[in-house]
Amino acid sequence: MIKLPPLPFANNALEPHISAKTLDFHYGKHHNAYVTNLNKLIEGTDLEHRSLEEIITDTAGDATKAGIFNNAAQVFNHTFYWNSMSPNGGGRQPKGLLFGEIVRDFGSYEEFKEKFKTAGATQFGSGWAWLVVSGDKLEIIKTANADTPIAHGKTPLITMDVWEHAYYLDYQNRRPDYIDVFLDKLVNWDFAEAEYAKVKA
Ligand code: FE
């Protein structure tokens, strides 16, 4: 049985950048529905008592379990997305080791931002943009639909949802504006730094 984790902030805490109405639908309806659907699909199966991460890695690439994979990955991706944002987010560069390795792997923080924006803007249709650790390097990747880096042996540090349900009520078709706001006002570098410290521990 997988539970819907609480939102790490109030539903209006990201206003004016992301409205309470968007979060009511996105968390309360979409994220919640992925949890409900997943639990229905795993009930009475050998996946019922596994962790979310185990369910994802056990079903990845198995066409007969695509429904389970898609719902499980969307539960994981959305929880990671809420943690990737903060009411006090943006406004600074990452610090410490993470900053050094962003410079090492992307050239500069500005180049990181441009590459991350491009990943989000060029993901055709629904999906996600990610900063991940792959081996001993940082990478920016995009994934389609429910796909998730943990199905590919990569460790996420930040994600941005670019499904239309993430931004349409607030930005309509202006996905690039939502992406700019994500990086300038919302991205939670405290979280990414803590996740990176776990990788390096
Ligand atoms: Fe979403």
Residues whose N, C-alpha, C, O or C-beta is under 5 A from the ligand:
A	BS01	FE	D161 W163 A166
